[in-house]
Amino acid sequence: MPAQNGRDLLIRVDMLGDGTFVAIAGLRATRISFNAETVDVTSLESTGGWRELLAGAGVKTASISGAGVFKDEGTDERARQIFFDGEIPNFQVVIPDFGTIEGPFQLTALDYAGSYNGEASYELSLASAGQLTFLAA
């Protein structure tokens, strides 16, 4: 697989709750992380004293983060609305040549910053809030 452009990794939000996804504008950096807790079932009978884990038993989570500059009033307002209203809408993360992850996420952090001689910027963090689906590219 050839190298991919980082700008092709998109975070998209369901704007109206009807499955109409729009990319959050102005993002410069995005990241998605997947995690799974382990359930330790090691006992005195474990072979060689090695730890044993119970397959499929741990809680799975995903987190998304992004940082960028203000570019689009619609998606900027939607992010603020999601945070202040405590909504948990569907988001999509498009990973180039890999696929699309979709599901409910809670906006857990929304940071704004700016300096007198630079652009205003924002950062956001999302935490999975239900089952996610994956559609291969």
N, C-alpha and C positions, 0 to 999 in steps of 0.2 A: 504494500500500500504506500503510495507516495505521501509526502508531508502534506498537511492540511493547513489552511488559513485559520488562525484563531478567530478571526472576525466571522467565520461561518458557523461558529457555535452560538446558537440563538436561544434566548429565553423568550417565550411567547406566553401571553396571558389571555384567558377567555374574557373578552371585554364586556359582554352582556349576559353571560351565563347561558348562552345558546350554542356554544361550540365554535364561535367565531374567534379565532386566535390571531393576535397581532403581536409582532415583535416589540419588546420594550425598547424604545428608541434611545440612542445615545450611549449604549453600553460599550465600554472599551475593553473590559475584562470580565470573563464569566468562568464559573467553576461549578461542577456538580460532583458530589461525593456520595458513594454508596457504602453503607455499613451494615453489619449483621452481628448481633450479640451472640456470644457462645453460651451454651448450657453444659456445664461440666458434670459428667456422670462417672467420673473416676471413682473406683472403689478398691478395696484391698485385693480384689481378684483381677484388677487391670494388668494386662500382660506387661511384664518388665517394669511395672510402676509408672508406665507412661500415661499421661492424661488422655481421657476419652471424652469426646464431645457427642452430644445428641444431635443428629442431623435434622435440619429443618426446624428446630425448636426455638431458636432465638428471634428476637424482635429485629426486623429489618427497617432501616431508615435511609432517607436520602436528604441531602442538604444542597442548596443552591446558593451561590453568592454572585453578585455582579457589582460593577462599579462603572460609572460613566458620567456624561454631561447631559444637561437638559437639551432635548432636541424636538420633542413632540408633546404638545400640551395634553393630548388625549391620554397617552400612556402614563405620563407623569401624574395626571389627576387620578387615573385608575389605581395606581400604586398607593397614593395617599388615601384614597377611599377604602381600599382593601385593608390597610393598616388601621385606620381610625374606626372603621365599622366592624373590625374583627372578623371579616369574611375569610372563608377558606375556598377560594375558587380553584378551578383547574388551571394548570400551567402545562406548557410543553417545553421540553429542552431538545433542540435539534442538534445532534452530534454528527458532523459531516462524515459521510461514508460509513456510518455505524448504525444510526437509526434515530428514532424519536421516543423519548420518555414522556409519558403523560399521566397526570393525576392531580389530586388535591394537595395544595401546599398552603401553609400559613406564612404570612409575611411577618417574620419575627424581629427584624431590625430594619430601620430606614434612617440613614444618616445623610445629612446635608453638610457641605463644606464649601468654602470659597475664600480666596484671598483678594486683597484690594487690586492686585495687578494680574489676576488670573480668572479663569472661568469658574462658575459655580458648578459643583459636582455632587454626586450622590452615590451611596452604596446601599445595597439591599441584601438581606439574607432571608432565605425561605427554608422551612422545614416540612418534610412530607407529613401528610395528615390523613393518610389512607392508602389503599392499594394503588400501586403504579402499574402501568402497562408499558410494554416495549414493542415497537414496530420497527423491524429491521429495514435498513435503507435499500 
